[in-house]
Amino acid sequence: MGSPTGAPTRPRGCHDRLVGLLGKPLAESNALFIPTAQWGQPACTPISVWKSTAGQWADAGGLCDLSWSSIGVLELTALPDIDPQRWQPWVRDADVLLVDGGEAVYLGGWMRRSGLAGMLPALPDTVWVGVSAGSMVMTPRIGREFVDWRPDGSDETLGVVDFSIFPHLDYPGWPDNALERAREWATRMPGPAYAIDDQTAISVVDGAVEVVSEGHWEFFDSRG
C-alpha cells in the first residue's frame, strides 16, 4: 500500500492485519522507519523525506503517525560507517520495520551494503511494512518500468518472496500505472506477479501469501 513519496492511505483491513501480525496494538509496538529508498528516486526530495518521516502528508498521513509506542529513523546509508554492535540491537528490538517507497533497486543495494539484508533471516518475528518500493525490494525483479536510479542497470532485487509487484494500480494522473500497462509488465516477469492499488496490501507469513484489499488488484502468472 502507499505511494513512492510515502503517503499511504489507510484501509481498515490492512490496519487490522498489521495488528494481527504484531500480536498487539500499534500503541504497544516499537517501530523503526527506513526512508532510504527515496534518495534513489528522482521524483523524491529532501522535502518528501521530511514529510514521510514527520507524518506530514496532508491528504493521507504516513507510516510514522500511526500512534506507535516508539518510533525511530534508521538511515541505511549511514550504517556502513557505524559499528554493527551499535545499530543491530536497534533492529532486533523493533517490532516492525516501516520501509518507505522510492527506488527499489537502490534500496536493495543499501540493504545489502548496510548488512540489514543479511539480518533478515534472524528476525522471524519482526514485521516488515513496505510502501511501494519498500515492498518491491523484497521481490525477485521489479521490471524495467520501475528502474529509475540506474536505468541501464539490473531490475533485480532481494528475492525474499517469489512474486513481483506492480504498485499504484490505476493511480489518478499516472497513465503508466494503468491496468493495461500492468498486464504488459506481467508478461515480462519470470513468475507470479500482482498488480495492486493503494487500498491493497500483500501479507506473507511463513511463505503463505494473502491479498488484503479494499480496492482493486489482479494476479498474473506468465508460467500459465
PyMOL commands that place a pseudoatom at each C-alpha (Angstrom):
pseudoatom trace, name=CA, resn=MET, resi=1, chain=A, elem=C, hetatm=0, pos=[0.000, 0.000, 0.000]
pseudoatom trace, name=CA, resn=GLY, resi=2, chain=A, elem=C, hetatm=0, pos=[1.087, 3.596, -0.297]
pseudoatom trace, name=CA, resn=SER, resi=3, chain=A, elem=C, hetatm=0, pos=[2.905, 5.791, -2.763]
pseudoatom trace, name=CA, resn=PRO, resi=4, chain=A, elem=C, hetatm=0, pos=[6.547, 6.295, -3.780]
pseudoatom trace, name=CA, resn=THR, resi=5, chain=A, elem=C, hetatm=0, pos=[6.636, 9.517, -1.816]
pseudoatom trace, name=CA, resn=GLY, resi=6, chain=A, elem=C, hetatm=0, pos=[5.407, 7.809, 1.322]
pseudoatom trace, name=CA, resn=ALA, resi=7, chain=A, elem=C, hetatm=0, pos=[1.787, 8.967, 1.506]
pseudoatom trace, name=CA, resn=PRO, resi=8, chain=A, elem=C, hetatm=0, pos=[-0.119, 5.719, 2.134]
pseudoatom trace, name=CA, resn=THR, resi=9, chain=A, elem=C, hetatm=0, pos=[-3.852, 5.558, 2.549]
pseudoatom trace, name=CA, resn=ARG, resi=10, chain=A, elem=C, hetatm=0, pos=[-5.128, 3.500, 5.465]
pseudoatom trace, name=CA, resn=PRO, resi=11, chain=A, elem=C, hetatm=0, pos=[-7.574, 0.750, 4.514]
pseudoatom trace, name=CA, resn=ARG, resi=12, chain=A, elem=C, hetatm=0, pos=[-9.018, -0.680, 7.688]
pseudoatom trace, name=CA, resn=GLY, resi=13, chain=A, elem=C, hetatm=0, pos=[-8.415, -4.253, 6.607]
pseudoatom trace, name=CA, resn=CYS, resi=14, chain=A, elem=C, hetatm=0, pos=[-4.699, -3.556, 6.194]
pseudoatom trace, name=CA, resn=HIS, resi=15, chain=A, elem=C, hetatm=0, pos=[-4.586, -1.898, 9.608]
pseudoatom trace, name=CA, resn=ASP, resi=16, chain=A, elem=C, hetatm=0, pos=[-6.277, -4.869, 11.240]
pseudoatom trace, name=CA, resn=ARG, resi=17, chain=A, elem=C, hetatm=0, pos=[-3.935, -7.313, 9.516]
pseudoatom trace, name=CA, resn=LEU, resi=18, chain=A, elem=C, hetatm=0, pos=[-0.932, -5.334, 10.762]
pseudoatom trace, name=CA, resn=VAL, resi=19, chain=A, elem=C, hetatm=0, pos=[-2.223, -5.522, 14.330]
pseudoatom trace, name=CA, resn=GLY, resi=20, chain=A, elem=C, hetatm=0, pos=[-2.726, -9.250, 13.883]
pseudoatom trace, name=CA, resn=LEU, resi=21, chain=A, elem=C, hetatm=0, pos=[0.822, -9.739, 12.606]
pseudoatom trace, name=CA, resn=LEU, resi=22, chain=A, elem=C, hetatm=0, pos=[2.242, -7.766, 15.513]
pseudoatom trace, name=CA, resn=GLY, resi=23, chain=A, elem=C, hetatm=0, pos=[0.143, -9.650, 18.000]
pseudoatom trace, name=CA, resn=LYS, resi=24, chain=A, elem=C, hetatm=0, pos=[-0.523, -6.474, 19.953]
pseudoatom trace, name=CA, resn=PRO, resi=25, chain=A, elem=C, hetatm=0, pos=[-1.835, -2.927, 19.389]
pseudoatom trace, name=CA, resn=LEU, resi=26, chain=A, elem=C, hetatm=0, pos=[0.258, -0.397, 17.493]
pseudoatom trace, name=CA, resn=ALA, resi=27, chain=A, elem=C, hetatm=0, pos=[0.360, 1.685, 20.664]
pseudoatom trace, name=CA, resn=GLU, resi=28, chain=A, elem=C, hetatm=0, pos=[2.362, -1.103, 22.315]
pseudoatom trace, name=CA, resn=SER, resi=29, chain=A, elem=C, hetatm=0, pos=[4.707, -1.673, 19.365]
pseudoatom trace, name=CA, resn=ASN, resi=30, chain=A, elem=C, hetatm=0, pos=[8.132, -0.197, 18.678]
pseudoatom trace, name=CA, resn=ALA, resi=31, chain=A, elem=C, hetatm=0, pos=[8.913, 0.858, 15.104]
pseudoatom trace, name=CA, resn=LEU, resi=32, chain=A, elem=C, hetatm=0, pos=[11.899, 1.844, 13.002]
pseudoatom trace, name=CA, resn=PHE, resi=33, chain=A, elem=C, hetatm=0, pos=[11.293, 3.915, 9.876]
pseudoatom trace, name=CA, resn=ILE, resi=34, chain=A, elem=C, hetatm=0, pos=[13.615, 3.453, 6.885]
pseudoatom trace, name=CA, resn=PRO, resi=35, chain=A, elem=C, hetatm=0, pos=[13.460, 6.350, 4.352]
pseudoatom trace, name=CA, resn=THR, resi=36, chain=A, elem=C, hetatm=0, pos=[16.485, 5.252, 2.294]
pseudoatom trace, name=CA, resn=ALA, resi=37, chain=A, elem=C, hetatm=0, pos=[14.655, 4.355, -0.932]
pseudoatom trace, name=CA, resn=GLN, resi=38, chain=A, elem=C, hetatm=0, pos=[13.638, 7.972, -1.510]
pseudoatom trace, name=CA, resn=TRP, resi=39, chain=A, elem=C, hetatm=0, pos=[17.234, 9.067, -2.115]
pseudoatom trace, name=CA, resn=GLY, resi=40, chain=A, elem=C, hetatm=0, pos=[17.422, 6.862, -5.214]
pseudoatom trace, name=CA, resn=GLN, resi=41, chain=A, elem=C, hetatm=0, pos=[14.155, 8.105, -6.731]
pseudoatom trace, name=CA, resn=PRO, resi=42, chain=A, elem=C, hetatm=0, pos=[14.493, 11.285, -8.868]
pseudoatom trace, name=CA, resn=ALA, resi=43, chain=A, elem=C, hetatm=0, pos=[10.923, 12.325, -8.028]
pseudoatom trace, name=CA, resn=CYS, resi=44, chain=A, elem=C, hetatm=0, pos=[11.722, 12.469, -4.311]
pseudoatom trace, name=CA, resn=THR, resi=45, chain=A, elem=C, hetatm=0, pos=[13.328, 15.416, -2.499]
pseudoatom trace, name=CA, resn=PRO, resi=46, chain=A, elem=C, hetatm=0, pos=[14.508, 16.345, 0.999]
pseudoatom trace, name=CA, resn=ILE, resi=47, chain=A, elem=C, hetatm=0, pos=[11.017, 17.770, 1.498]
pseudoatom trace, name=CA, resn=SER, resi=48, chain=A, elem=C, hetatm=0, pos=[9.349, 14.448, 0.694]
pseudoatom trace, name=CA, resn=VAL, resi=49, chain=A, elem=C, hetatm=0, pos=[11.733, 12.632, 3.027]
pseudoatom trace, name=CA, resn=TRP, resi=50, chain=A, elem=C, hetatm=0, pos=[10.858, 15.049, 5.827]
pseudoatom trace, name=CA, resn=LYS, resi=51, chain=A, elem=C, hetatm=0, pos=[7.114, 14.764, 5.154]
pseudoatom trace, name=CA, resn=SER, resi=52, chain=A, elem=C, hetatm=0, pos=[7.311, 10.979, 5.329]
pseudoatom trace, name=CA, resn=THR, resi=53, chain=A, elem=C, hetatm=0, pos=[9.384, 10.978, 8.494]
pseudoatom trace, name=CA, resn=ALA, resi=54, chain=A, elem=C, hetatm=0, pos=[7.237, 13.609, 10.197]
pseudoatom trace, name=CA, resn=GLY, resi=55, chain=A, elem=C, hetatm=0, pos=[3.898, 12.186, 9.023]
pseudoatom trace, name=CA, resn=GLN, resi=56, chain=A, elem=C, hetatm=0, pos=[3.098, 15.441, 7.286]
pseudoatom trace, name=CA, resn=TRP, resi=57, chain=A, elem=C, hetatm=0, pos=[1.327, 14.254, 4.127]
pseudoatom trace, name=CA, resn=ALA, resi=58, chain=A, elem=C, hetatm=0, pos=[-1.804, 16.393, 4.261]
pseudoatom trace, name=CA, resn=ASP, resi=59, chain=A, elem=C, hetatm=0, pos=[-4.020, 14.048, 2.233]
pseudoatom trace, name=CA, resn=ALA, resi=60, chain=A, elem=C, hetatm=0, pos=[-3.251, 10.731, 3.888]
pseudoatom trace, name=CA, resn=GLY, resi=61, chain=A, elem=C, hetatm=0, pos=[-0.723, 10.922, 6.687]
pseudoatom trace, name=CA, resn=GLY, resi=62, chain=A, elem=C, hetatm=0, pos=[2.005, 8.314, 6.679]
pseudoatom trace, name=CA, resn=LEU, resi=63, chain=A, elem=C, hetatm=0, pos=[3.578, 5.322, 8.354]
pseudoatom trace, name=CA, resn=CYS, resi=64, chain=A, elem=C, hetatm=0, pos=[5.150, 7.363, 11.115]
pseudoatom trace, name=CA, resn=ASP, resi=65, chain=A, elem=C, hetatm=0, pos=[1.986, 8.841, 12.591]
pseudoatom trace, name=CA, resn=LEU, resi=66, chain=A, elem=C, hetatm=0, pos=[0.175, 5.621, 13.468]
pseudoatom trace, name=CA, resn=SER, resi=67, chain=A, elem=C, hetatm=0, pos=[0.444, 6.071, 17.251]
pseudoatom trace, name=CA, resn=TRP, resi=68, chain=A, elem=C, hetatm=0, pos=[3.380, 3.726, 17.797]
pseudoatom trace, name=CA, resn=SER, resi=69, chain=A, elem=C, hetatm=0, pos=[4.707, 3.199, 21.297]
pseudoatom trace, name=CA, resn=SER, resi=70, chain=A, elem=C, hetatm=0, pos=[8.035, 4.471, 19.973]
pseudoatom trace, name=CA, resn=ILE, resi=71, chain=A, elem=C, hetatm=0, pos=[9.459, 5.200, 16.563]
pseudoatom trace, name=CA, resn=GLY, resi=72, chain=A, elem=C, hetatm=0, pos=[12.959, 5.964, 15.320]
pseudoatom trace, name=CA, resn=VAL, resi=73, chain=A, elem=C, hetatm=0, pos=[14.672, 6.527, 11.975]
pseudoatom trace, name=CA, resn=LEU, resi=74, chain=A, elem=C, hetatm=0, pos=[17.130, 4.002, 10.552]
pseudoatom trace, name=CA, resn=GLU, resi=75, chain=A, elem=C, hetatm=0, pos=[19.029, 5.507, 7.595]
pseudoatom trace, name=CA, resn=LEU, resi=76, chain=A, elem=C, hetatm=0, pos=[20.779, 2.654, 5.800]
pseudoatom trace, name=CA, resn=THR, resi=77, chain=A, elem=C, hetatm=0, pos=[23.323, 4.860, 4.035]
pseudoatom trace, name=CA, resn=ALA, resi=78, chain=A, elem=C, hetatm=0, pos=[24.841, 5.708, 7.438]
pseudoatom trace, name=CA, resn=LEU, resi=79, chain=A, elem=C, hetatm=0, pos=[25.209, 2.146, 8.700]
pseudoatom trace, name=CA, resn=PRO, resi=80, chain=A, elem=C, hetatm=0, pos=[28.422, 1.023, 6.923]
pseudoatom trace, name=CA, resn=ASP, resi=81, chain=A, elem=C, hetatm=0, pos=[30.337, 3.576, 8.994]
pseudoatom trace, name=CA, resn=ILE, resi=82, chain=A, elem=C, hetatm=0, pos=[28.730, 2.566, 12.297]
pseudoatom trace, name=CA, resn=ASP, resi=83, chain=A, elem=C, hetatm=0, pos=[29.763, -0.389, 14.447]
pseudoatom trace, name=CA, resn=PRO, resi=84, chain=A, elem=C, hetatm=0, pos=[27.173, -3.147, 13.874]
pseudoatom trace, name=CA, resn=GLN, resi=85, chain=A, elem=C, hetatm=0, pos=[27.121, -3.789, 17.616]
pseudoatom trace, name=CA, resn=ARG, resi=86, chain=A, elem=C, hetatm=0, pos=[25.634, -0.326, 17.956]
pseudoatom trace, name=CA, resn=TRP, resi=87, chain=A, elem=C, hetatm=0, pos=[22.864, -0.400, 15.339]
pseudoatom trace, name=CA, resn=GLN, resi=88, chain=A, elem=C, hetatm=0, pos=[21.911, -4.083, 15.090]
pseudoatom trace, name=CA, resn=PRO, resi=89, chain=A, elem=C, hetatm=0, pos=[20.307, -4.089, 18.576]
pseudoatom trace, name=CA, resn=TRP, resi=90, chain=A, elem=C, hetatm=0, pos=[18.057, -1.249, 17.397]
pseudoatom trace, name=CA, resn=VAL, resi=91, chain=A, elem=C, hetatm=0, pos=[16.773, -3.524, 14.640]
pseudoatom trace, name=CA, resn=ARG, resi=92, chain=A, elem=C, hetatm=0, pos=[16.406, -6.563, 16.878]
pseudoatom trace, name=CA, resn=ASP, resi=93, chain=A, elem=C, hetatm=0, pos=[14.469, -4.528, 19.453]
pseudoatom trace, name=CA, resn=ALA, resi=94, chain=A, elem=C, hetatm=0, pos=[11.965, -3.225, 16.892]
pseudoatom trace, name=CA, resn=ASP, resi=95, chain=A, elem=C, hetatm=0, pos=[8.602, -4.932, 16.473]
pseudoatom trace, name=CA, resn=VAL, resi=96, chain=A, elem=C, hetatm=0, pos=[8.149, -3.517, 12.986]
pseudoatom trace, name=CA, resn=LEU, resi=97, chain=A, elem=C, hetatm=0, pos=[10.313, -2.049, 10.229]
pseudoatom trace, name=CA, resn=LEU, resi=98, chain=A, elem=C, hetatm=0, pos=[8.476, 0.647, 8.245]
pseudoatom trace, name=CA, resn=VAL, resi=99, chain=A, elem=C, hetatm=0, pos=[10.151, 0.847, 4.839]
pseudoatom trace, name=CA, resn=ASP, resi=100, chain=A, elem=C, hetatm=0, pos=[9.304, 3.851, 2.705]
pseudoatom trace, name=CA, resn=GLY, resi=101, chain=A, elem=C, hetatm=0, pos=[8.881, 3.967, -1.059]
pseudoatom trace, name=CA, resn=GLY, resi=102, chain=A, elem=C, hetatm=0, pos=[11.229, 5.408, -3.645]
pseudoatom trace, name=CA, resn=GLU, resi=103, chain=A, elem=C, hetatm=0, pos=[13.587, 3.310, -5.786]
pseudoatom trace, name=CA, resn=ALA, resi=104, chain=A, elem=C, hetatm=0, pos=[13.637, -0.417, -5.075]
pseudoatom trace, name=CA, resn=VAL, resi=105, chain=A, elem=C, hetatm=0, pos=[16.959, -1.331, -6.705]
pseudoatom trace, name=CA, resn=TYR, resi=106, chain=A, elem=C, hetatm=0, pos=[18.697, 1.495, -4.834]
pseudoatom trace, name=CA, resn=LEU, resi=107, chain=A, elem=C, hetatm=0, pos=[17.085, 0.348, -1.590]
pseudoatom trace, name=CA, resn=GLY, resi=108, chain=A, elem=C, hetatm=0, pos=[18.123, -3.253, -2.197]
pseudoatom trace, name=CA, resn=GLY, resi=109, chain=A, elem=C, hetatm=0, pos=[21.712, -2.191, -2.768]
pseudoatom trace, name=CA, resn=TRP, resi=110, chain=A, elem=C, hetatm=0, pos=[21.832, -0.336, 0.518]
pseudoatom trace, name=CA, resn=MET, resi=111, chain=A, elem=C, hetatm=0, pos=[20.147, -3.168, 2.361]
pseudoatom trace, name=CA, resn=ARG, resi=112, chain=A, elem=C, hetatm=0, pos=[22.979, -5.445, 1.238]
pseudoatom trace, name=CA, resn=ARG, resi=113, chain=A, elem=C, hetatm=0, pos=[25.746, -2.911, 1.802]
pseudoatom trace, name=CA, resn=SER, resi=114, chain=A, elem=C, hetatm=0, pos=[24.500, -1.925, 5.253]
pseudoatom trace, name=CA, resn=GLY, resi=115, chain=A, elem=C, hetatm=0, pos=[24.104, -5.507, 6.410]
pseudoatom trace, name=CA, resn=LEU, resi=116, chain=A, elem=C, hetatm=0, pos=[20.354, -5.246, 7.022]
pseudoatom trace, name=CA, resn=ALA, resi=117, chain=A, elem=C, hetatm=0, pos=[19.560, -7.775, 4.276]
pseudoatom trace, name=CA, resn=GLY, resi=118, chain=A, elem=C, hetatm=0, pos=[21.833, -10.276, 5.964]
pseudoatom trace, name=CA, resn=MET, resi=119, chain=A, elem=C, hetatm=0, pos=[19.996, -9.810, 9.261]
pseudoatom trace, name=CA, resn=LEU, resi=120, chain=A, elem=C, hetatm=0, pos=[16.552, -10.659, 7.893]
pseudoatom trace, name=CA, resn=PRO, resi=121, chain=A, elem=C, hetatm=0, pos=[16.724, -14.457, 8.353]
pseudoatom trace, name=CA, resn=ALA, resi=122, chain=A, elem=C, hetatm=0, pos=[17.456, -13.888, 12.050]
pseudoatom trace, name=CA, resn=LEU, resi=123, chain=A, elem=C, hetatm=0, pos=[14.352, -11.694, 12.507]
pseudoatom trace, name=CA, resn=PRO, resi=124, chain=A, elem=C, hetatm=0, pos=[11.460, -14.171, 12.171]
pseudoatom trace, name=CA, resn=ASP, resi=125, chain=A, elem=C, hetatm=0, pos=[9.151, -12.210, 14.478]
pseudoatom trace, name=CA, resn=THR, resi=126, chain=A, elem=C, hetatm=0, pos=[9.824, -8.759, 13.045]
pseudoatom trace, name=CA, resn=VAL, resi=127, chain=A, elem=C, hetatm=0, pos=[7.054, -7.360, 10.831]
pseudoatom trace, name=CA, resn=TRP, resi=128, chain=A, elem=C, hetatm=0, pos=[8.142, -5.711, 7.580]
pseudoatom trace, name=CA, resn=VAL, resi=129, chain=A, elem=C, hetatm=0, pos=[5.759, -2.999, 6.313]
pseudoatom trace, name=CA, resn=GLY, resi=130, chain=A, elem=C, hetatm=0, pos=[6.813, -1.752, 2.899]
pseudoatom trace, name=CA, resn=VAL, resi=131, chain=A, elem=C, hetatm=0, pos=[5.336, 1.138, 0.967]
pseudoatom trace, name=CA, resn=SER, resi=132, chain=A, elem=C, hetatm=0, pos=[5.740, 0.809, -2.815]
pseudoatom trace, name=CA, resn=ALA, resi=133, chain=A, elem=C, hetatm=0, pos=[9.493, 0.262, -3.323]
pseudoatom trace, name=CA, resn=GLY, resi=134, chain=A, elem=C, hetatm=0, pos=[9.674, -0.809, 0.309]
pseudoatom trace, name=CA, resn=SER, resi=135, chain=A, elem=C, hetatm=0, pos=[7.626, -3.853, -0.704]
pseudoatom trace, name=CA, resn=MET, resi=136, chain=A, elem=C, hetatm=0, pos=[9.017, -4.263, -4.222]
pseudoatom trace, name=CA, resn=VAL, resi=137, chain=A, elem=C, hetatm=0, pos=[12.547, -4.641, -2.832]
pseudoatom trace, name=CA, resn=MET, resi=138, chain=A, elem=C, hetatm=0, pos=[11.538, -7.996, -1.356]
pseudoatom trace, name=CA, resn=THR, resi=139, chain=A, elem=C, hetatm=0, pos=[10.636, -9.429, -4.781]
pseudoatom trace, name=CA, resn=PRO, resi=140, chain=A, elem=C, hetatm=0, pos=[12.998, -11.089, -7.303]
pseudoatom trace, name=CA, resn=ARG, resi=141, chain=A, elem=C, hetatm=0, pos=[12.574, -8.442, -10.019]
pseudoatom trace, name=CA, resn=ILE, resi=142, chain=A, elem=C, hetatm=0, pos=[10.659, -5.187, -10.454]
pseudoatom trace, name=CA, resn=GLY, resi=143, chain=A, elem=C, hetatm=0, pos=[10.688, -4.746, -14.261]
pseudoatom trace, name=CA, resn=ARG, resi=144, chain=A, elem=C, hetatm=0, pos=[12.429, -2.124, -16.382]
pseudoatom trace, name=CA, resn=GLU, resi=145, chain=A, elem=C, hetatm=0, pos=[9.460, 0.216, -15.915]
pseudoatom trace, name=CA, resn=PHE, resi=146, chain=A, elem=C, hetatm=0, pos=[10.399, 0.821, -12.293]
pseudoatom trace, name=CA, resn=VAL, resi=147, chain=A, elem=C, hetatm=0, pos=[14.169, 1.179, -12.544]
pseudoatom trace, name=CA, resn=ASP, resi=148, chain=A, elem=C, hetatm=0, pos=[14.801, 4.910, -12.054]
pseudoatom trace, name=CA, resn=TRP, resi=149, chain=A, elem=C, hetatm=0, pos=[18.114, 5.035, -10.212]
pseudoatom trace, name=CA, resn=ARG, resi=150, chain=A, elem=C, hetatm=0, pos=[20.307, 3.440, -12.897]
pseudoatom trace, name=CA, resn=PRO, resi=151, chain=A, elem=C, hetatm=0, pos=[18.007, 2.969, -15.918]
pseudoatom trace, name=CA, resn=ASP, resi=152, chain=A, elem=C, hetatm=0, pos=[20.572, 0.841, -17.740]
pseudoatom trace, name=CA, resn=GLY, resi=153, chain=A, elem=C, hetatm=0, pos=[21.212, -1.380, -14.728]
pseudoatom trace, name=CA, resn=SER, resi=154, chain=A, elem=C, hetatm=0, pos=[19.588, -4.522, -13.400]
pseudoatom trace, name=CA, resn=ASP, resi=155, chain=A, elem=C, hetatm=0, pos=[15.996, -4.698, -12.193]
pseudoatom trace, name=CA, resn=GLU, resi=156, chain=A, elem=C, hetatm=0, pos=[16.837, -7.484, -9.744]
pseudoatom trace, name=CA, resn=THR, resi=157, chain=A, elem=C, hetatm=0, pos=[16.003, -7.010, -6.082]
pseudoatom trace, name=CA, resn=LEU, resi=158, chain=A, elem=C, hetatm=0, pos=[16.322, -9.221, -2.980]
pseudoatom trace, name=CA, resn=GLY, resi=159, chain=A, elem=C, hetatm=0, pos=[14.068, -12.164, -3.855]
pseudoatom trace, name=CA, resn=VAL, resi=160, chain=A, elem=C, hetatm=0, pos=[12.805, -12.748, -0.324]
pseudoatom trace, name=CA, resn=VAL, resi=161, chain=A, elem=C, hetatm=0, pos=[9.396, -13.594, -1.830]
pseudoatom trace, name=CA, resn=ASP, resi=162, chain=A, elem=C, hetatm=0, pos=[8.862, -15.345, -5.150]
pseudoatom trace, name=CA, resn=PHE, resi=163, chain=A, elem=C, hetatm=0, pos=[6.428, -12.898, -6.787]
pseudoatom trace, name=CA, resn=SER, resi=164, chain=A, elem=C, hetatm=0, pos=[6.716, -9.428, -8.299]
pseudoatom trace, name=CA, resn=ILE, resi=165, chain=A, elem=C, hetatm=0, pos=[4.629, -6.312, -7.566]
pseudoatom trace, name=CA, resn=PHE, resi=166, chain=A, elem=C, hetatm=0, pos=[3.222, -3.623, -9.867]
pseudoatom trace, name=CA, resn=PRO, resi=167, chain=A, elem=C, hetatm=0, pos=[2.267, -0.801, -7.451]
pseudoatom trace, name=CA, resn=HIS, resi=168, chain=A, elem=C, hetatm=0, pos=[-0.220, 2.088, -7.547]
pseudoatom trace, name=CA, resn=LEU, resi=169, chain=A, elem=C, hetatm=0, pos=[-2.569, 0.412, -9.998]
pseudoatom trace, name=CA, resn=ASP, resi=170, chain=A, elem=C, hetatm=0, pos=[-4.760, 2.982, -11.796]
pseudoatom trace, name=CA, resn=TYR, resi=171, chain=A, elem=C, hetatm=0, pos=[-3.442, 5.792, -9.597]
pseudoatom trace, name=CA, resn=PRO, resi=172, chain=A, elem=C, hetatm=0, pos=[-5.091, 9.076, -10.702]
pseudoatom trace, name=CA, resn=GLY, resi=173, chain=A, elem=C, hetatm=0, pos=[-2.939, 11.060, -13.115]
pseudoatom trace, name=CA, resn=TRP, resi=174, chain=A, elem=C, hetatm=0, pos=[-0.402, 8.246, -13.559]
pseudoatom trace, name=CA, resn=PRO, resi=175, chain=A, elem=C, hetatm=0, pos=[-1.132, 6.725, -17.006]
pseudoatom trace, name=CA, resn=ASP, resi=176, chain=A, elem=C, hetatm=0, pos=[1.923, 4.468, -16.755]
pseudoatom trace, name=CA, resn=ASN, resi=177, chain=A, elem=C, hetatm=0, pos=[0.223, 2.673, -13.875]
pseudoatom trace, name=CA, resn=ALA, resi=178, chain=A, elem=C, hetatm=0, pos=[-2.929, 1.789, -15.809]
pseudoatom trace, name=CA, resn=LEU, resi=179, chain=A, elem=C, hetatm=0, pos=[-4.154, -1.797, -15.855]
pseudoatom trace, name=CA, resn=GLU, resi=180, chain=A, elem=C, hetatm=0, pos=[-3.147, -2.396, -19.475]
pseudoatom trace, name=CA, resn=ARG, resi=181, chain=A, elem=C, hetatm=0, pos=[0.423, -1.392, -18.596]
pseudoatom trace, name=CA, resn=ALA, resi=182, chain=A, elem=C, hetatm=0, pos=[0.358, -3.791, -15.664]
pseudoatom trace, name=CA, resn=ARG, resi=183, chain=A, elem=C, hetatm=0, pos=[-0.738, -6.623, -17.921]
pseudoatom trace, name=CA, resn=GLU, resi=184, chain=A, elem=C, hetatm=0, pos=[2.103, -5.879, -20.350]
pseudoatom trace, name=CA, resn=TRP, resi=185, chain=A, elem=C, hetatm=0, pos=[4.571, -5.704, -17.471]
pseudoatom trace, name=CA, resn=ALA, resi=186, chain=A, elem=C, hetatm=0, pos=[3.413, -9.060, -16.119]
pseudoatom trace, name=CA, resn=THR, resi=187, chain=A, elem=C, hetatm=0, pos=[4.251, -10.844, -19.379]
pseudoatom trace, name=CA, resn=ARG, resi=188, chain=A, elem=C, hetatm=0, pos=[7.923, -9.956, -18.785]
pseudoatom trace, name=CA, resn=MET, resi=189, chain=A, elem=C, hetatm=0, pos=[8.039, -11.162, -15.205]
pseudoatom trace, name=CA, resn=PRO, resi=190, chain=A, elem=C, hetatm=0, pos=[9.537, -14.640, -14.759]
pseudoatom trace, name=CA, resn=GLY, resi=191, chain=A, elem=C, hetatm=0, pos=[6.947, -15.863, -12.266]
pseudoatom trace, name=CA, resn=PRO, resi=192, chain=A, elem=C, hetatm=0, pos=[3.846, -14.870, -10.291]
pseudoatom trace, name=CA, resn=ALA, resi=193, chain=A, elem=C, hetatm=0, pos=[3.016, -11.173, -10.103]
pseudoatom trace, name=CA, resn=TYR, resi=194, chain=A, elem=C, hetatm=0, pos=[0.443, -8.895, -8.504]
pseudoatom trace, name=CA, resn=ALA, resi=195, chain=A, elem=C, hetatm=0, pos=[-0.826, -5.507, -9.621]
pseudoatom trace, name=CA, resn=ILE, resi=196, chain=A, elem=C, hetatm=0, pos=[-2.190, -3.683, -6.571]
pseudoatom trace, name=CA, resn=ASP, resi=197, chain=A, elem=C, hetatm=0, pos=[-3.748, -0.301, -5.905]
pseudoatom trace, name=CA, resn=ASP, resi=198, chain=A, elem=C, hetatm=0, pos=[-3.195, 1.885, -2.871]
pseudoatom trace, name=CA, resn=GLN, resi=199, chain=A, elem=C, hetatm=0, pos=[-6.045, 0.208, -0.980]
pseudoatom trace, name=CA, resn=THR, resi=200, chain=A, elem=C, hetatm=0, pos=[-4.331, -3.181, -1.185]
pseudoatom trace, name=CA, resn=ALA, resi=201, chain=A, elem=C, hetatm=0, pos=[-1.559, -4.975, 0.682]
pseudoatom trace, name=CA, resn=ILE, resi=202, chain=A, elem=C, hetatm=0, pos=[0.037, -8.406, 0.337]
pseudoatom trace, name=CA, resn=SER, resi=203, chain=A, elem=C, hetatm=0, pos=[0.626, -10.359, 3.536]
pseudoatom trace, name=CA, resn=VAL, resi=204, chain=A, elem=C, hetatm=0, pos=[3.303, -13.065, 3.579]
pseudoatom trace, name=CA, resn=VAL, resi=205, chain=A, elem=C, hetatm=0, pos=[3.647, -15.239, 6.670]
pseudoatom trace, name=CA, resn=ASP, resi=206, chain=A, elem=C, hetatm=0, pos=[5.820, -18.369, 6.628]
pseudoatom trace, name=CA, resn=GLY, resi=207, chain=A, elem=C, hetatm=0, pos=[5.521, -18.466, 2.842]
pseudoatom trace, name=CA, resn=ALA, resi=208, chain=A, elem=C, hetatm=0, pos=[1.724, -18.167, 2.806]
pseudoatom trace, name=CA, resn=VAL, resi=209, chain=A, elem=C, hetatm=0, pos=[0.606, -15.280, 0.578]
pseudoatom trace, name=CA, resn=GLU, resi=210, chain=A, elem=C, hetatm=0, pos=[-2.685, -13.469, 1.099]
pseudoatom trace, name=CA, resn=VAL, resi=211, chain=A, elem=C, hetatm=0, pos=[-4.027, -10.309, -0.501]
pseudoatom trace, name=CA, resn=VAL, resi=212, chain=A, elem=C, hetatm=0, pos=[-5.711, -7.866, 1.895]
pseudoatom trace, name=CA, resn=SER, resi=213, chain=A, elem=C, hetatm=0, pos=[-7.700, -5.357, -0.097]
pseudoatom trace, name=CA, resn=GLU, resi=214, chain=A, elem=C, hetatm=0, pos=[-10.484, -2.825, -0.065]
pseudoatom trace, name=CA, resn=GLY, resi=215, chain=A, elem=C, hetatm=0, pos=[-9.634, -1.790, -3.617]
pseudoatom trace, name=CA, resn=HIS, resi=216, chain=A, elem=C, hetatm=0, pos=[-8.509, -3.337, -6.914]
pseudoatom trace, name=CA, resn=TRP, resi=217, chain=A, elem=C, hetatm=0, pos=[-5.825, -5.924, -7.571]
pseudoatom trace, name=CA, resn=GLU, resi=218, chain=A, elem=C, hetatm=0, pos=[-5.017, -8.567, -10.166]
pseudoatom trace, name=CA, resn=PHE, resi=219, chain=A, elem=C, hetatm=0, pos=[-2.879, -11.683, -10.153]
pseudoatom trace, name=CA, resn=PHE, resi=220, chain=A, elem=C, hetatm=0, pos=[-0.772, -12.803, -13.132]
pseudoatom trace, name=CA, resn=ASP, resi=221, chain=A, elem=C, hetatm=0, pos=[1.445, -15.817, -13.801]
pseudoatom trace, name=CA, resn=SER, resi=222, chain=A, elem=C, hetatm=0, pos=[3.395, -15.854, -17.046]
pseudoatom trace, name=CA, resn=ARG, resi=223, chain=A, elem=C, hetatm=0, pos=[4.133, -19.543, -16.479]
pseudoatom trace, name=CA, resn=GLY, resi=224, chain=A, elem=C, hetatm=0, pos=[0.497, -20.318, -17.162]
for i in range(1, 224): cmd.bond("trace and resi %d" % i, "trace and resi %d" % (i + 1))
show_as sticks, trace
zoom trace
